[in-house]
Amino acid sequence: MGIKDFFAKKSSSSPVAAVQTSANRGFLNNFENFSPMSSAQIRLYRDLRNSVPIIDAAIDKLVRLVCAFTLTCNDKIAEREMQNFFKKVPVGGNTRGIEAFISTYFDELLTCGTAIGEIIPTVSGSFGALYNTCLDDIQLKRNENGFDVDICLCGVGETKPSHPELLMMSVLNPTPGHLEGNSLLKGMPFVSSILMKIYNTIGTNFERVGNVRYAVTYKPQNDALDKAYAKDRALQIASEWSKAMNSSGSVHDFVAVGDVQIKAIGADNQILDSEVPVRQMLEQIISKTGLPPFMLGLTWSSTERMSAQQADILTSELEHYRKILEPVLLKIGNAYLRMNGYTAEARVEWDDICLQDAVETAKAQLYSAQAQKLEKEDVLNEEKL
């Protein structure tokens, strides 16, 4: 049995018709159907994570909150073997475990809007390893039917992998008619550029004002002797002042003769208060991530009720991401079962997001059971009457 047989679809009595509203109308449009993944926009998003630490921290926290799961199935023997295998499955040659694979996969999905992975079989046809594909080596192409998407290698012409059934792709919030997804960081470059300008200005101002510079002014007197030696005295004052300022670890007095004035450059100027504009920019960035501010170490004022509402919104966001990742995990789990001769279907059991969600769910079930009990008692009382 070949590798394609593991992923063979049920034959249909009629082929899938081509999409009527697709822009794929012939040979001249073939080159327009290619979407190279190594775009300048993706490089911008990756640089954005390196420049703004709070964005990188937000994505890391989303990855840790979402990627906690267990693969199960009805066959307990197959389930035990599958779980033991995926705990130590090689991933990319440098890490092990399916959680490491899905964490990198989800990280790439949030950053670039598109993530591609690959199942690598062994020579004998069994499940060998998992691989996170670098998007720089991939380009997407619209299929001839105008609906499906073909994953091709970068190069001249159409270079498809020999086993496309082993590939997995996920997109985040795709735009209709486009092959790739949209990054979570979409819309952040403009706001982040303003934030970086503020930070850069703060650093420049502290370099100018914080690192105190002095203006030493010598005014010669009206007599001819003082004016004749004004240049020599100025050089002597400059030399003595340099010695006083460069003496480290000891106090060095500065003594000068004549009318000498010393002022700190920039001492009269005040640095602009950046708290309000910085917070405004951070609010825009954090609202895009969906995380509550306190999870990123920001001690903004928040009531208990507001924190509970933010936690509920975060839960719905994480569940949305899990629905995107679940088909990928099911394909990996079913591929392992089929390659090892099992007919059971894989399932994904996600870990609870937090203890608070479990408590609230238990309270809701308790209240519902109490309401049903009261309704039954009311019905019985009416029947007795």
Sequence and secondary structure as in RCSB ss.txt:
>XXXX:A:sequence
MGIKDFFAKKSSSSPVAAVQTSANRGFLNNFENFSPMSSAQIRLYRDLRNSVPIIDAAIDKLVRLVCAFTLTCND
KIAEREMQNFFKKVPVGGNTRGIEAFISTYFDELLTCGTAIGEIIPTVSGSFGALYNTCLDDIQLKRNENGFDVD
ICLCGVGETKPSHPELLMMSVLNPTPGHLEGNSLLKGMPFVSSILMKIYNTIGTNFERVGNVRYAVTYKPQNDAL
DKAYAKDRALQIASEWSKAMNSSGSVHDFVAVGDVQIKAIGADNQILDSEVPVRQMLEQIISKTGLPPFMLGLTW
SSTERMSAQQADILTSELEHYRKILEPVLLKIGNAYLRMNGYTAEARVEWDDICLQDAVETAKAQLYSAQAQKLE
KEDVLNEEKL
>XXXX:A:secstr
  HHHHT     SS     TT S  SGGGTGGGEEES  HHHHHHHHHHHH HHHHHHHHHHHHHH  EEEE S 
HHHHHHHHHHHHS EETTTEESHHHHHHHHHHHHHHHSEEEEEEEE TTSSEEEEEE  GGGEEEEE TTSSSEE
EEESSSS B  S GGGEEEEESS  TT SS   TTTTHHHHHHHHHHHHHHHHHHIIIIIS EEEEEEE  SSHH
HHHTHHHHHHHHHHHHHHHHH  SS       SEEEEEEETTT      HHHHHHHHHHHHHHHT  GGGGT   
   HHHHHHHHHHHHHHHHHHHHHHHHHHHHHHHHHHHHTT     EEEE  S HHHHHHHHHHHHHHHHHHHHH
HHHHHHHHH 
